[in-house]
Amino acid sequence: HVAEKRGATADKIKAAFEFETSDLFSERERSALRIALHAGMVPNAADSEHFKAAGEHFDERELVEIVAVISLFGALNRWNDTLATSLEASPITFAESMLVGAGWSIGKHGT
């Protein structure tokens, strides 16, 4: 939802889970998405190699901002999943049009 609001195309959003092989992503974007993917794992799997690769495209301040955004959305996702919060119409519409192909379903958040 945020990506769309920040200008990401529908094709790019739909290809997000194939970022490693999709021609829609630059190496700069791939390096940030690798950190996001691995930082979101439990236990956290982001390592020095991920940051070294991303450091070729981002300065230290930008890397801190990337990790801050990953952490914020990770916390929000954990909160919403634990409490099974209901989704508003706008995120439901977005997810149904962009994320169903990646396995998204409203699940416990539809009540």
Secondary structure, 3 states (H helix, E strand, C coil): CHHHHCCCCHHHHHCHHHCCCCCCCCHHHHHHHHHHHHHCCCCCCCCHHHHHHHCCCCCHHHHHHHHHHHHHHHHHHHHHHHHCCCCCHHHHHHHHHHCHHHCCCCHHHHC
